[in-house]
Amino acid sequence: MDLRLKLKNVLITGGSKGLGLACAKAFGAEGARVAIVSRSQENLAAAKKILGEAYTIAADLIDASAAAAMVERVERELGPIDVLVNSAGAAKRTDADELTPAAWRAGMDAKYFSYINVIDPVVKRMAARGRGAIVNIIGNGGKLPAPTHLAGGAANAALMLATAGLAGAYAGKGVRVVGLNPGLTETGRVAEGMKAEAKRQGISEQEALARATKNLPLGRMPRPEELADIVLFAASERGLLLSGANITVDAAHHPTIV
């Protein structure tokens, strides 16, 4: 199936590692022109060695002005953004007893505003051009509360509403917005989450990981490349009717009809 992504300009936040890097590789393989964003120049340099031709830019997306400047620079140097994939930001895993108002706010900054600060300038530019697609990689933590992921889960839930709302607001202007909600995936972020869960249960990280993966229907965690395949379809014109959806993509770990 031709996804018609060749020569499309694709901006991927959090594109230097994990799910974002897997998406960058997949879009590049389809012939798209890829730009990746990260706060870390070191991570960008490592990703550049893997991706080759990708455009890289460092920015702290929690800062709205820095995010807007990044978008302006990408469009000036790469061209109009056809596809935005948001994969940046992850709230620190914190046990419920240790949460404070500051921790809740930090969770929103890390996950919600790191997306919104990029979406806002991009969706308006896309609407002015009459075309574009935004795919938000969010997470099932917004639907399934966990004791160590309440602040981040709240941010995820807010992103799901923003995704659905923006899709409705901009559908008539040629812009598609889709949310994808993975569960446990074989990434460094999940490994970090195991540390918090191990502390909460008073067990080793290895035991926490074993318990978390014991009942996964696949018998293993999904790989980033497997999620990237879904991102590409959702971002392509073949995924037109997905706009406004927040789709669980966890290989039946938490079967749902919602």
TORZAVEX-538319 format. One line per 5 residues: number of its first residue (from 0); their letters; for each residue x, y, z of N, C-alpha, C. Coordinates in steps of 0.2 Angstrom, whole numbers, plus 2048, in hexadecimal, padded with zeros to 3 digits. Atoms other than C-alpha are relative to their C-alpha. Last residue first. Example, Ala and Ser with C-alpha at 12.3 -4.5 7.8 and 13.67 -1.06 7.14 Angstrom:
<rs>
1> sa> 7FC/7FA/7FF/844/7FB/824/7FC/805/803 ~ 804/7FA/800/83E/7EA/827/804/806/800
</rs>
This chain:
<rs>
257> vitph> 800/7F9/800/7B8/80E/878/805/803/7FB ~ 804/7FE/806/7B6/7FB/874/7FF/808/7FF ~ 805/7FB/7FE/7C4/7F6/87F/7FC/801/7FA ~ 805/800/805/7D1/7E8/880/7FB/805/802 ~ 806/7FE/7FD/7DF/7ED/88C/7FB/801/7FB
252> haadv> 7FF/801/7F9/7EE/7E3/887/7FB/802/804 ~ 805/803/7FC/7E6/7E1/876/802/7FF/807 ~ 800/807/801/7F6/7E5/86C/7FB/7FC/805 ~ 7FC/803/7FB/7F8/7F6/874/800/7F8/7FF ~ 7FC/804/804/7F2/802/867/805/7FC/805
247> tinag> 7FC/804/7FC/7E3/80B/86F/804/7FB/7FB ~ 800/807/801/7DD/818/863/805/7FC/804 ~ 7FA/802/7FB/7D8/829/866/800/7F9/801 ~ 800/806/7FC/7CE/82E/857/806/800/805 ~ 804/7FF/7FB/7CB/840/850/800/7FA/805
242> slllg> 7FF/7F9/7FD/7D2/83C/83F/7FB/801/806 ~ 7FE/801/7F9/7D2/829/83C/800/807/803 ~ 805/801/7FC/7C8/82B/82C/801/7FF/807 ~ 804/7FB/800/7D6/832/822/7FB/800/805 ~ 803/800/7F9/7E2/824/826/7FB/806/801
237> resaa> 804/806/7FF/7E6/821/814/7FD/7FF/807 ~ 807/7FF/802/7EB/833/813/7FC/7FA/800 ~ 801/7FF/807/7FA/82F/81D/7F9/801/7FE ~ 7FE/7FA/803/7FD/833/82F/7FF/801/7F9 ~ 804/7FB/7FE/7F3/825/836/802/807/7FD
232> flvid> 806/800/803/7FC/819/82B/7FB/805/802 ~ 7FF/7FE/807/80D/81F/830/7F9/7FF/7FC ~ 800/7F8/801/808/81F/842/801/802/7F9 ~ 807/7FD/7FF/802/80D/841/800/807/7FF ~ 804/802/805/813/807/83A/7F9/803/800
227> aleep> 7FE/7FB/805/81C/811/847/7FC/7FE/7FA ~ 804/7FA/7FF/813/806/854/801/805/7FB ~ 807/803/801/81B/7F6/84E/7FB/806/801 ~ 801/800/808/82C/7FF/84C/7F9/7FE/7FF ~ 802/7F9/803/82B/804/85F/7FF/800/7F8
222> rpmrg> 7FA/7FD/801/82A/7F1/864/7FE/807/7FD ~ 7FF/7FE/807/81B/7EA/86C/806/804/7FF ~ 802/7FA/802/81F/7E2/87D/800/802/7F9 ~ 7FB/7FB/800/81F/7D0/87F/7FD/807/7FF ~ 7FA/803/7FD/814/7C1/880/806/804/801
217> lplnk> 7FA/801/805/809/7C9/873/805/7FB/803 ~ 802/805/805/7FA/7C8/87F/805/7FE/7FB ~ 801/7FC/806/803/7D1/88D/7FE/7FB/7FB ~ 806/802/803/800/7C7/89D/7FF/804/7F9 ~ 803/806/7FF/811/7C6/8A4/7FA/7FE/7FC
212> taral> 801/803/806/818/7D6/89D/7FD/7F9/800 ~ 804/7FC/805/815/7E1/8AC/7FF/7FC/7F9 ~ 807/800/7FF/81A/7D3/8B8/7FC/804/7FB ~ 803/806/801/82A/7D0/8B0/7F9/800/801 ~ 801/801/807/82E/7E2/8AF/7FD/7F9/7FE
207> aeqes> 805/7FB/802/82B/7E5/8C1/7FF/7FF/7F9 ~ 807/803/7FE/835/7D5/8C5/7FA/804/7FE ~ 801/806/804/844/7DC/8BB/7F9/7FD/802 ~ 803/7FE/807/842/7ED/8C3/7FF/7FA/7FC ~ 7FA/7FE/805/844/7E5/8D4/7FD/802/7FA
202> igqrk> 7FD/805/803/835/7E5/8E1/806/802/7FB ~ 7FA/803/7FC/82F/7F0/8EE/803/7FA/7FD ~ 802/807/7FE/81E/7F3/8E5/805/7FD/804 ~ 807/800/7FD/81F/806/8E3/7FF/7F9/803 ~ 800/7FD/7FA/832/805/8E0/7F9/800/804
197> aeakm> 7FC/805/7FB/830/7F8/8D3/801/803/807 ~ 804/805/7FE/823/803/8CB/803/7FB/804 ~ 805/7FE/7FC/82D/812/8CA/7FC/7FB/803 ~ 7FD/7FE/7FA/83C/809/8C3/7FB/802/805 ~ 7FF/806/7FC/831/800/8B6/803/802/807
192> geavr> 806/801/7FC/82B/811/8B0/801/7FA/804 ~ 800/7FB/7FA/83D/815/8AB/7FA/7FF/804 ~ 7FB/802/7FB/83E/805/8A0/800/804/806 ~ 803/805/7FC/82D/80A/898/805/7FD/805 ~ 805/7FD/7FC/835/81A/893/7FD/7FB/804
187> gtetl> 7FD/7FE/7FA/844/811/88C/7FC/803/805 ~ 7FD/7FA/801/839/808/87F/804/802/807 ~ 7F9/802/7FF/832/7F7/87C/804/807/7FF ~ 7FC/800/806/820/7FD/87D/807/7FF/802 ~ 7F9/802/7FF/813/7FB/88B/803/7FF/7FA
182> gpnlg> 7FF/802/7F9/803/803/886/807/7FF/801 ~ 7FD/807/7FF/801/80D/876/800/7FF/807 ~ 7FE/801/7F9/7F4/81B/874/803/7F9/801 ~ 7FE/807/7FF/7F3/822/863/802/7FF/807 ~ 7FD/802/7FA/7EA/833/860/801/7F9/800
177> vvrvg> 802/807/7FE/7E5/83A/84F/804/7FF/806 ~ 7FC/801/7FA/7E4/84B/848/7FE/7FA/803 ~ 802/806/7FC/7E0/84F/836/804/7FF/806 ~ 7FB/802/7FB/7E1/860/82E/7FD/7FA/804 ~ 7FC/805/803/7D7/864/81E/806/7FE/804
172> kgaya> 7FA/7FC/803/7CF/874/824/805/7FC/7FE ~ 802/7FC/806/7BE/86C/827/805/804/7FD ~ 802/804/805/7C6/860/833/7FE/803/7F9 ~ 7FC/7FE/806/7CE/86E/83D/7FE/7FB/7FA ~ 800/7F8/801/7C2/870/84C/803/801/7F9
167> galga> 806/7FE/802/7BD/85D/84C/800/808/7FE ~ 802/803/806/7CF/857/84C/7F9/803/7FE ~ 7FC/7FD/806/7D4/864/859/7FE/7FD/7F9 ~ 803/7F9/801/7C6/85E/865/804/803/7FA ~ 807/800/803/7CB/84C/863/7FD/806/7FF
162> talml> 7FF/803/806/7DE/84F/866/7F9/800/7FC ~ 7FD/7FB/805/7DB/85B/874/800/7FD/7F9 ~ 805/7FC/801/7D0/84E/87D/802/806/7FB ~ 805/804/804/7DD/841/87B/7FA/805/7FE ~ 7FE/801/807/7EB/84D/880/7FB/7FD/7FC
157> aanaa> 801/7F9/803/7E1/851/890/802/800/7F9 ~ 807/7FF/801/7E1/83E/894/7FE/807/7FD ~ 802/804/806/7F3/83D/891/7F9/801/7FF ~ 7FE/7FD/806/7F7/84B/89D/7FE/7FC/7FA ~ 805/7FA/801/7EC/843/8AA/802/804/7FA
152> ggalh> 806/802/803/7F6/833/8A7/7FB/805/7FF ~ 800/801/807/806/83C/8AA/7FA/7FD/7FC ~ 7FF/7FA/803/801/842/8BB/801/800/7F8 ~ 806/7FC/7FF/7F9/832/8C0/801/807/7FC ~ 801/7FC/806/807/826/8BA/7FA/805/800
147> tpapl> 7FA/7FD/801/80E/81D/8C9/800/805/7FA ~ 7FE/7FC/7FA/7FD/818/8D0/806/804/7FF ~ 7FB/804/7FC/7F7/813/8BF/802/804/805 ~ 7FC/7FD/7FB/7E7/81A/8B6/805/7FB/804 ~ 7FF/805/7FB/7E1/812/8A6/805/802/806
142> kggng> 806/804/7FF/7DA/81E/89A/800/7FB/806 ~ 806/7FC/800/7E7/82B/899/7FA/7FD/801 ~ 800/7FD/7FA/7F5/81F/89D/7FA/805/801 ~ 806/803/7FC/7F0/816/88D/800/803/807 ~ 7FF/806/7FB/7FD/821/884/7FA/7FE/804
137> iinvi> 802/7FE/7FA/7FF/831/879/801/7FB/805 ~ 7FF/806/7FD/807/830/868/7FF/801/808 ~ 7FE/7FF/7F9/7FF/83F/860/801/7F9/803 ~ 801/806/7FC/7FD/83E/84D/804/801/807 ~ 7FC/800/7F9/7FB/84E/844/7FE/7F9/803
132> agrgr> 802/805/7FC/7F6/84F/831/805/800/807 ~ 7FB/802/7FB/7F7/85D/825/7FD/7FA/804 ~ 7FE/807/800/7ED/867/818/805/7FE/806 ~ 805/804/802/7E4/877/814/802/7F8/800 ~ 7FE/803/807/7F3/882/814/7FB/7FB/7FE
127> aamrk> 7FF/7FA/805/7EC/88E/822/802/7FD/7F9 ~ 807/7FE/802/7E6/87E/82B/800/806/7FB ~ 803/805/804/7F8/877/82B/7F9/802/7FE ~ 7FD/800/806/7FF/887/832/7FD/7FB/7FB ~ 802/7FA/803/7F2/887/840/803/801/7F9
122> vvpdi> 807/801/802/7F5/875/844/7FD/806/7FC ~ 800/804/806/808/878/845/7F9/7FF/7FD ~ 7FD/7FD/806/808/887/850/7FF/7FC/7FA ~ 804/7F9/801/7FC/87F/85D/803/804/7FA ~ 806/801/804/803/86D/85B/7FD/807/7FF
117> vniys> 7FE/802/807/814/871/861/7FA/800/7FC ~ 7FC/7FB/802/810/879/872/802/800/7F9 ~ 804/7FA/802/802/86D/874/804/806/7FD ~ 804/801/807/80D/85E/873/7FD/806/7FE ~ 7FA/801/805/81B/864/880/7FC/7FE/7FA
112> fykad> 7FE/7FA/804/80C/86B/889/805/7FF/7FB ~ 806/7FC/803/803/85B/88D/803/806/7FC ~ 804/804/805/812/84F/891/7FB/804/7FC ~ 7FC/805/804/820/858/89A/7FC/7FC/7FB ~ 7FB/7FC/804/816/868/89F/804/7FA/7FC
107> mgarw> 803/7FC/805/807/85E/8A5/805/803/7FB ~ 802/805/805/812/852/8AF/7FC/803/7FA ~ 7FB/802/804/81B/861/8B7/7FE/7FA/7FB ~ 7FE/7FB/805/80B/868/8BC/805/7FE/7FC ~ 805/800/805/806/858/8C5/801/805/7FA
102> aaptl> 7FF/806/804/817/857/8CD/7FA/800/7FB ~ 7FA/7FF/805/816/869/8D3/801/7FA/7FC ~ 802/7FC/805/805/866/8DB/805/801/7FA ~ 801/7F9/7FE/80D/858/8E4/7FD/804/7FB ~ 802/7FB/804/80E/845/8E1/7FE/806/804
97> edadt> 7FA/7FB/800/818/83A/8ED/7FE/806/7FB ~ 7FF/7FD/7FA/809/82F/8F3/805/806/800 ~ 806/7FC/7FE/803/82C/8E1/802/804/807 ~ 805/803/7FC/814/825/8DC/7FB/805/803 ~ 800/7FE/7F9/81D/82F/8CF/7FB/7FC/804
92> rkaag> 804/805/7FC/822/82A/8BD/801/802/808 ~ 7FC/804/7FB/829/83A/8B5/7FB/7FC/804 ~ 800/7FD/7F9/81E/841/8A7/804/7FB/804 ~ 802/806/7FB/824/83C/896/800/803/807 ~ 803/7FE/7F9/827/849/888/7FD/7F9/803
87> asnvl> 7FB/7FD/7FB/829/847/875/7FD/800/807 ~ 7FD/805/7FB/820/83C/86A/804/802/805 ~ 7FE/7FE/7FA/815/848/85F/802/7FA/804 ~ 801/805/7FB/815/844/84D/803/802/807 ~ 7FD/7FF/7FA/812/853/841/7FE/7F9/805
82> vdipg> 801/804/7FB/80F/850/82F/803/801/806 ~ 806/803/802/80E/85C/820/7FE/7FB/806 ~ 801/806/7FC/81A/869/828/7FA/7FC/7FD ~ 806/801/7FC/81E/876/81B/7FF/7F9/803 ~ 806/7FF/804/830/877/816/7FA/7FF/804
77> lerev> 802/807/803/840/870/81D/7FA/801/7FB ~ 7FA/804/803/84A/880/821/7FE/7FA/7FD ~ 7FC/7FC/804/83C/88D/824/805/7FC/7FC ~ 804/7FE/806/82F/880/82A/804/805/7FB ~ 801/806/804/83B/879/836/7FD/801/7F9
72> revma> 7F9/802/803/841/88A/83C/7FF/7FA/7FC ~ 7FE/7FB/805/82F/890/83F/806/7FE/7FD ~ 805/801/806/82A/880/848/802/804/7FB ~ 7FE/806/803/83A/881/854/7FB/7FF/7F9 ~ 7FA/7FF/804/836/893/857/802/7FA/7FD
67> aaasa> 802/7FC/806/824/88E/85D/806/802/7FB ~ 803/804/805/82B/881/868/7FE/803/7FA ~ 7FA/805/803/838/88C/870/7FC/7FC/7FB ~ 7FC/7FC/805/82A/899/873/805/7FC/7FC ~ 804/7FF/806/81F/88C/87B/803/804/7FB
62> dilda> 800/7F8/801/82C/886/887/7FD/801/7F9 ~ 804/7FD/7FB/828/874/88B/7FF/807/800 ~ 807/7FE/802/82E/870/87A/7FB/801/806 ~ 804/802/7FA/840/872/87F/7F9/802/7FF ~ 804/7FC/7FD/849/872/86E/7FC/7FD/806
57> aitya> 801/801/7F9/857/86A/864/7FB/806/803 ~ 800/7FA/7FD/855/868/851/7FF/7FF/808 ~ 801/800/7F8/859/85A/846/800/807/803 ~ 7FF/7F9/7FD/856/858/833/7FF/800/807 ~ 805/7FC/7FC/856/846/82E/803/806/802
52> eglik> 802/7FA/803/862/840/820/7FB/804/804 ~ 7FD/7FE/806/86B/832/829/7FE/807/7FE ~ 804/7FE/805/85F/82A/834/803/803/7FA ~ 805/805/802/86A/820/83F/7FC/802/7FA ~ 7FB/805/802/879/82C/841/7FB/7FA/7FD
47> kaaal> 7FE/7FE/806/86C/83A/843/804/7FB/7FC ~ 806/802/804/864/831/852/802/802/7F8 ~ 800/808/800/875/831/85B/7FA/7FE/7FB ~ 7FA/802/804/877/844/857/800/7F8/7FF ~ 801/7FE/807/865/848/85D/806/7FD/7FB
42> neqsr> 805/805/803/868/83E/86D/7FF/802/7F9 ~ 7FC/806/800/878/849/871/7FB/7FA/7FD ~ 7FC/800/806/86F/859/86C/804/7F9/7FF ~ 7F9/802/7FF/862/855/879/804/800/7F9 ~ 7FC/7FC/7FC/852/85E/87A/807/7FF/800
37> sviav> 7FE/802/7FA/84B/855/86B/803/805/804 ~ 7FF/7FB/7FB/843/858/85A/802/7FD/807 ~ 802/803/7FA/843/84E/84A/803/805/805 ~ 7FD/7FC/7FB/841/854/838/7FF/7FD/807 ~ 801/801/7F9/83D/847/82B/804/805/804
32> ragea> 7FB/7FB/7FD/83B/849/818/7FF/801/807 ~ 802/7FA/7FD/830/83A/813/807/804/802 ~ 7FE/7FB/805/836/82C/807/7FE/807/803 ~ 805/7FF/805/82D/81E/80F/801/806/7FC ~ 801/805/805/83C/818/818/7FB/801/7FB
27> gfaka> 7FA/7FF/804/83F/829/820/7FF/7FA/7FA ~ 802/7FB/805/82D/828/827/806/801/7FB ~ 805/803/804/832/817/82F/7FD/805/7FB ~ 7FD/805/805/842/81D/836/7FB/7FE/7FB ~ 7FC/7FC/805/83A/82D/83D/803/7FB/7FB
22> calgl> 804/7FD/805/82C/822/845/805/804/7FB ~ 803/805/805/839/817/84D/7FB/803/7FB ~ 7FB/802/804/842/826/854/7FD/7FB/7FB ~ 7FF/7FB/805/832/82D/85B/805/7FE/7FB ~ 806/801/805/82D/81C/863/801/806/7FB
17> gksgg> 806/804/7FE/83E/81B/86D/7FB/800/7FA ~ 800/807/7FD/84B/828/869/7F9/7FD/800 ~ 7F9/803/7FF/850/838/860/801/7F9/803 ~ 7FE/805/806/83F/83C/859/806/7FD/801 ~ 7FE/806/7FD/837/843/869/803/7FB/7FB
12> tilvn> 7FD/7FE/7F9/82E/84F/85E/801/7FA/804 ~ 801/804/7FB/82C/849/84C/803/802/806 ~ 7FC/7FE/7F9/82A/855/83E/7FE/7FB/805 ~ 802/803/7F9/826/84D/82D/804/803/806 ~ 7FC/7FD/7FA/827/856/81C/7FD/7FE/807
7> klklr> 804/7FC/7FB/820/84B/80E/805/803/806 ~ 7FE/7F9/800/82C/846/801/7FB/805/804 ~ 7F9/7FE/803/825/835/7FF/800/807/800 ~ 7FC/7FC/7FC/816/832/80B/807/803/7FD ~ 7FF/7F9/803/80A/82C/7FF/803/805/805
2> ldm> 803/7FB/7FB/805/81D/80A/801/807/7FE ~ 7FC/7FA/800/807/811/7FB/7FD/805/805 ~ 804/7FA/800/800/800/800/804/806/800
</rs>
